[in-house]
């Protein structure tokens, strides 16, 4: 279960997005998982209209309720409510926050526009064509001058399918994913995930359509 943040914001302020740093890939209780060890920094972008001023005379208080799950031998859920008054931020806390941010900032996914990699050919193959719930192999062949920079691919969840993490392969621009459909109507229209390089990662979406799927098997 991913950590969740529910904001309680003053009127006029709006949460834009919640960002997660690139996870690590490791084995836990015999399973290959994507997650975080020891520490995690979530970044939430919030818009503020120019007519809302921040001053000690006009307190601007933000509240956030956090829910999370941590696992080792077993899993535990946690919950906490955090409050910050932007009108009077402790300089020492601000300096500590800047140190933490500088340590994490390179771990957040960059835009796909920053790397020259594209989908060349996709193949979707059912292991048992007559069985609508049989395992599906998705093979994605990538192209582009930055292929040499990529060392791995971490998929994001695909609606209607269970991703078999232990079977994921990436080598020289070829991604192979094994998916288990949970319903006979499940369809794969896109694959979203992180292209992992040595020092950064890129959030990318591969659209699967008639132009990319050759031949179209499913």
Beta strands, then each sheet from edge to edge (+ up, - down):
strand 1: 4-8
strand 2: 14-19
strand 3: 24-28
strand 4: 31-35
strand 5: 43-47
strand 6: 61-71
strand 7: 75-85
strand 8: 110-111
strand 9: 118-126
strand 10: 136-143
strand 11: 150-155
strand 12: 161-163
strand 13: 169-171
strand 14: 174-181
strand 15: 190-197
strand 16: 201-207
sheet 1: 1+ 6- 7+
sheet 2: 2+ 5-
sheet 3: 3+ 4-
sheet 4: 8+ 16+ 15- 11+
sheet 5: 9+ 10- 14+ 12-
sheet 6: 9+ 10- 14+ 13-
end
